[in-house]
Amino acid sequence: MTEDEIDAARDAIGKAASLLLEHAEGIGLLAMMARFWEEENKREFPDPAGTGIINLGAVLAYWPMVSAAAQFAGRFEAFKQAQQAVQHARGASPEFALTLREEVEKLVGLDGGPPPALSRVPASAGHAELGITPREVHAQAWRSHLAASAASVGVRA
């Protein structure tokens, strides 16, 4: 494998994770459903595709796939946050990232739990001068929740 191929693979990983993180709320909610199904409800076979037809093979593959996607996205978010911490330690201007993290902590606390629905996020969440909106705080809260969940054994979303 050449260095260019390795760089292309790294780029593909980043793109895939970024795409998943754009849908962090939905992935987090699906991961919660997967966890419930895996721990509590294996006797029933829900229809994940919404087709009305239960395909046992598809169901048995779907929920672990959801868990894997949530874990992959969460671990990538944790990686990004670790990189930001190093940049902060080296003196980079972290004001936006630090303020966003503070706003997320105000919204969900320090435990990394799932945030409330966007409609329940206070209008005061965010920082207008830095361009941080309540929607961005909500989205980052979901990304941080995936990161916290992925840090545990398996995904606990």
Secondary structure as GFF3:
##gff-version 3
##sequence-region A 1 157
A	DSSP	alpha_helix	3	21	.	.	.	ID=ss1
A	DSSP	alpha_helix	24	40	.	.	.	ID=ss2
A	DSSP	alpha_helix	56	89	.	.	.	ID=ss3
A	DSSP	alpha_helix	95	108	.	.	.	ID=ss4
A	DSSP	three_ten_helix	118	120	.	.	.	ID=ss5
A	DSSP	three_ten_helix	128	130	.	.	.	ID=ss6
A	DSSP	alpha_helix	134	150	.	.	.	ID=ss7
###
